[in-house]
Amino acid sequence: MTKQINVGGVLVGGGAPVSIQSMTNTRTDDVESTLAQIRALAAAGCQIVRVAVPDMAAAHAVAKIKENSPLPVVVDIHFDYKLALEAIAAGADKVRINPGNIGDESRVKAVADACRLRNIPIRIGVNGGSMQKSVLAKYGRICPEAMVESAFEHIRLLNQFDFDDICVSLKSSNVPVTMKAYQLMRQASDYPLHIGVTEAGTKRMGTLKSAVGIGGLLALGIGDTMRVSLSDDPVEEVYAARDILKAAGIRHEGAELVSCPTCGRTRIDLISLASEVEERLKTVDKPITVAVMGCVVNGPGEASAADCGIAGGVGEGLLFKKGQIVKKVPQDQLVDELFALIESL
């Protein structure tokens, strides 16, 4: 079991449930826009939010964001330790930083001391695309072993100043490299791990890469908190994260959709039907399985493990519950009837 850290009331590691994170893409100094996005993320199921702090204007905005945010706020710092100190003073719940790139050791000590004083954890964020030159020179390339060594160099810097309230991430855009790095880190230490595939891509490919990388690690019992990184609305990251957790068998709250792949027996627009049901299920928090099947002959039986579902026919379809037919329904009323049944469960 990993150590446990506390991120503004959300426990990470030590057997706590795997938490979902995302990052705002608004200008942090635009407080209202940033808070609006944070609220949208919270409504989608996000539990921890990160904001970029590229300059002092952003650092100064952290206090007001923290005051009004429904989620714990992590500040993302690169290079300038003064931004970290300002954001910590403003009430940040966690700092994401690489101690090795903020200057001499006195600066690392200043950040470690400030975090210790306020019981704020630090995430060491190792990224395959921005590793120390010395480590890259030793290994000659970006590889899992180099990423893990980089993480331990950063850990030693913080440990030197009596700071060990640490979470670690080792992200690459290459899925196998990312997975191996996390496996090696898990074998070598008990620090909680923030898992993810960085720069994963657009909604489709980014979700696929994240599902393989994050889902694969979760299936191995690795990972304490996670972020799906997409070139899209951050809310989509949260939806994808929720789906990955459900697919990996980690979370069971919320509805799960099962649907058939269609075949020559299908006589309705099953693809559109399944998409509509999937969209409406986003607001259903009951731990149920809902089936959308294309064949009234085999559909109810094949989906008997589902709590409820619909099966399409010519002009009408069947509404069923636990594999048993409830009634026939006109095709244009199938989805509404399904959700009326879901409401009654």
Helices and strands as residue ranges (DSSP letters): E 4-7, E 10-13, E 19-23, H 31-44, E 48-52, H 56-68, E 73-76, H 81-89, E 94-97, G 99-101, H 105-117, E 122-127, H 133-139, H 144-159, E 166-171, H 175-188, E 194-195, H 203-219, E 225-227, H 234-247, E 256-259, H 270-281, E 289-293, H 299-302, E 308-312, E 316-321, E 324-330, G 331-333, H 334-344
